[in-house]
Amino acid sequence: MSTHLRIRSLALAGTALIGVAACSDTAPLQPELTDPGARHAMAAAAEYNTVIAQLRSATARYHDVNAALADGFVPVGECEVEEGEAPGGIPYANLDWLLDGMIDPARPDALLYEPAANGRLTLVGVELAVPYPMWTSAEAPELLGHTFRNEDGMGVFGLHIWVWRHNPDGMFAWGNPRVSCGDES
């Protein structure tokens, strides 16, 4: 078959598909904007995307741990492993941001690093946190419908967000099965 005939055949097939679509008596479906549930879902999705984008933008340069150290982040513990949970990484906190008592995705309170056996650190997530004495509500803080967890050892409410390493347990799960504590050989 010549190139000219192949092109003509493809053009006819495309025209036929367009004709079938044009003959459909139903319009493409989209949420009815007057439906409060649809408006709420769209607003929630937009807020989620905005928060995740803020967190990634605010922490992108901290893939280099030296940049984090230069900006005041310091290691505040070992690689976190809670019994029955996946590892949570090594937290590096910015104490000035932590002690301001604010929940601000543009200024995350801690960075979560995965240690490799060779000592290299890989940024895998962030943590937003508020010290207990600075939170005046009877309920723990929430972000995007996810409740912060009590971290009694540090005296804070904290929420891990896996913005740099996919977590099959969810973006806001405490531990991440795809993170290790570097003790594998």
WOBEL-V804714 format. One record per backbone hydrogen bond with DSSP energy under -1.0 kcal/mol. NH is the residue of the N-H (numbers start at 1). CO is the residue of the C=O. If there is no record, write none. Layout:
# WOBEL-V804714
nh:co
NH:CO
NH:CO
This chain:
# WOBEL-V804714
nh:co
6:2
7:3
8:4
9:5
10:6
11:7
12:8
13:9
14:10
15:11
16:12
17:13
18:14
19:15
20:16
21:17
22:18
23:19
35:32
39:35
40:36
41:37
42:38
43:39
44:40
45:41
46:42
47:43
48:44
49:45
50:46
51:47
52:48
53:49
54:50
55:51
56:52
57:53
58:54
59:55
60:56
62:59
63:60
64:61
67:64
68:64
69:65
70:66
71:67
72:69
73:68
74:93
76:91
80:89
85:82
88:80
90:113
92:111
93:74
94:109
98:94
99:95
101:98
107:104
110:127
111:92
112:125
113:90
114:122
116:120
119:116
122:114
124:112
125:112
126:161
127:110
128:159
130:157
132:155
134:131
135:132
143:146
146:143
148:141
149:158
151:156
154:151
155:151
156:151
157:130
158:149
159:128
161:126
162:171
163:161
164:124
170:167
173:170
176:87
179:176
